[in-house]
């Protein structure tokens, strides 16, 4: 599978793409929606990749490394401590609200999101599959007790009183709240244990190198079977967890339209691609309907 550039045959002018998408919603059944980090940029949360599909952040924490190493756990929590406020303060934008309204109108079947920020639910979407989990929840790896992320932030603040809050202004934050820090910044960082069993804590998200839980994949697969079409919003689909559903829709002969700045892994599969701002296009779509 090759990745097309901006001259992809599926690329259409925003007006033409909006017309095609409007027609699909008017004359077909509810469609499935896959969303990625590009939808949340208008909420102040940076995207993972640029318009060419290239990674923009420091190397992400790997699942097995986190499980094996207390040093990696300390590095993650130091970076998350600095990056969390960007995620915790974010509010749903017009694109999130538009998708919630389309669901209430019977136009959207389900939102399958690669994002972990929880903004779809806060905007009012009811049928949401969070492929990669939610960063607002923390789980103990020993006893499986869960805690709100903002509560864990308070614990981190209390046991790390010497950490300079100004680091947050200088750090580059990723969509999962992970922030870039120099090694010296987390060398002495202290990490709380689970209050219930003293086990290690981990954000309740799928780290790189881990697998999306089978029940979520099965549920999303059923959604794609039932949906009339697929709308991709703000995702390059470079990771397989999202691309697999575009591939499924293509095999089933269902239309696939993407609203995304720059390349996607599924460019060869798309019925049409609108290279424009997600929130702007979704808001105009509501007006057109």
Long-range contacts (C-beta under 8 A, 24 or more apart in sequence): 1-265, 1-268, 2-268, 3-53, 3-263, 3-264, 3-265, 3-267, 4-263, 4-267, 4-268, 5-263, 6-262, 6-263, 6-275, 8-263, 8-267, 8-268, 8-270, 8-273, 10-258, 10-267, 10-268, 10-270, 10-271, 10-272, 10-273, 11-272, 11-273, 11-275, 12-272, 12-273, 12-274, 14-274, 14-275, 14-276, 14-281, 16-272, 17-257, 17-259, 17-272, 17-273, 17-274, 17-276, 17-281, 18-274, 18-281, 18-284, 18-285, 18-288, 20-257, 20-271, 20-272, 21-231, 21-257, 21-272, 21-274, 21-285, 22-285, 22-288, 22-289, 24-228, 24-229, 24-255, 24-257, 25-102, 25-107, 25-285, 25-289, 26-289, 28-228, 28-229, 28-255, 29-109, 29-227, 29-228, 30-106, 30-107, 30-108, 30-109, 30-227, 30-228, 31-107, 31-108, 31-109, 31-227, 31-228, 31-229, 31-230, 31-231, 32-108, 32-109, 32-110, 32-112, 32-223, 32-224, 32-227, 32-229, 32-230, 32-231, 32-245, 32-249, 33-99, 33-108, 33-109, 33-110, 33-111, 33-112, 33-230, 33-231, 33-232, 33-233, 34-111, 34-112, 34-113, 34-114, 34-230, 34-231, 34-232, 34-233, 34-235, 34-237, 34-242, 34-245, 34-246, 35-99, 35-111, 35-112, 35-113, 35-114, 35-115, 35-120, 35-233, 35-234, 35-235, 36-113, 36-114, 36-115, 36-232, 36-233, 36-234, 36-235, 36-236, 36-237, 36-242, 36-260, 37-114, 37-115, 37-175, 37-234, 37-235, 38-233, 38-234, 38-235, 38-236, 38-260, 38-261, 38-278, 39-93, 39-95, 39-96, 39-115, 39-233, 39-234, 39-235, 39-278, 39-279, 40-90, 40-93, 40-96, 40-115, 40-117, 40-119, 40-175, 40-234, 41-234, 42-93, 42-94, 42-95, 42-277, 42-278, 42-279, 43-90, 43-91, 43-92, 43-93, 43-96, 43-117, 43-119, 44-86, 44-89, 44-90, 45-86, 45-87, 45-90, 45-117, 45-173, 45-175, 46-172, 46-173, 46-174, 46-175, 47-175, 47-234, 48-174, 48-175, 49-236, 49-238, 50-262, 51-261, 51-262, 51-263, 52-262, 52-263, 53-236, 53-238, 53-262, 53-263, 53-264, 53-265, 57-172, 57-174, 57-178, 57-180, 58-172, 58-178, 58-180, 60-174, 60-176, 60-178, 60-207, 60-208, 61-178, 61-207, 61-208, 62-207, 62-208, 62-209, 63-206, 63-207, 63-208, 63-209, 63-210, 64-209, 65-209, 66-202, 66-207, 67-141, 70-191, 70-200, 73-191, 73-200, 73-202, 74-186, 74-189, 74-190, 74-191, 75-181, 75-183, 75-186, 75-189, 76-178, 77-156, 77-186, 77-189, 77-191, 77-201, 78-163, 78-181, 78-185, 78-186, 78-189, 79-171, 79-178, 79-179, 79-180, 79-181, 79-186, 80-177, 80-178, 80-179, 80-203, 81-153, 81-156, 81-157, 81-160, 81-163, 81-189, 82-167, 82-168, 82-171, 82-173, 82-179, 82-181, 83-168, 83-171, 83-173, 83-174, 83-177, 83-178, 83-179, 84-135, 84-149, 84-153, 84-177, 85-168, 86-168, 86-173, 86-177, 86-179, 87-117, 87-135, 87-136, 87-173, 87-175, 87-176, 87-177, 88-136, 88-149, 88-150, 88-153, 88-177, 90-117, 90-119, 91-119, 91-122, 92-119, 92-120, 92-122, 92-123, 93-119, 93-279, 94-279, 94-280, 94-282, 94-283, 95-233, 95-234, 95-278, 95-279, 95-282, 95-283, 96-120, 96-122, 96-123, 96-125, 97-123, 97-124, 98-279, 98-282, 98-283, 98-285, 98-286, 99-123, 99-125, 99-233, 99-282, 100-124, 100-125, 101-286, 102-282, 102-285, 102-286, 102-289, 103-127, 105-289, 107-289, 108-231, 109-223, 109-226, 109-227, 109-228, 110-220, 110-223, 110-227, 112-220, 112-223, 112-242, 112-245, 114-235, 114-239, 114-241, 114-242, 115-175, 116-175, 116-176, 116-203, 116-205, 117-175, 129-216, 129-219, 129-220, 129-223, 130-216, 131-206, 131-212, 131-216, 131-217, 131-220, 131-241, 131-242, 132-176, 132-205, 132-206, 132-212, 132-241, 133-203, 133-204, 133-205, 133-206, 134-204, 134-205, 135-176, 135-177, 135-203, 135-204, 135-205, 137-203, 137-204, 138-201, 138-202, 138-203, 138-204, 139-201, 139-202, 139-203, 139-204, 140-194, 140-196, 140-197, 140-199, 140-200, 140-201, 140-202, 141-199, 141-200, 141-201, 141-202, 142-194, 142-197, 142-198, 142-199, 142-200, 143-194, 143-196, 143-197, 143-199, 145-194, 145-196, 145-197, 146-204, 147-195, 147-201, 149-203, 152-192, 152-201, 155-192, 156-191, 156-192, 159-190, 159-192, 160-189, 160-190, 163-189, 176-203, 176-205, 177-203, 206-241, 212-241, 217-244, 220-245, 221-245, 221-248, 224-248, 224-249, 224-252, 224-254, 225-252, 227-254, 228-254, 228-255, 229-254, 229-255, 229-256, 229-257, 230-254, 230-255, 230-256, 230-257, 231-256, 231-257, 231-258, 231-259, 232-256, 232-257, 232-258, 232-259, 232-260, 232-264, 232-266, 232-270, 233-258, 233-259, 233-260, 233-278, 233-282, 234-259, 234-260, 234-278, 235-260, 235-264, 236-260, 236-262, 236-263, 236-264, 236-265, 237-264, 237-265, 237-266, 238-264, 238-265
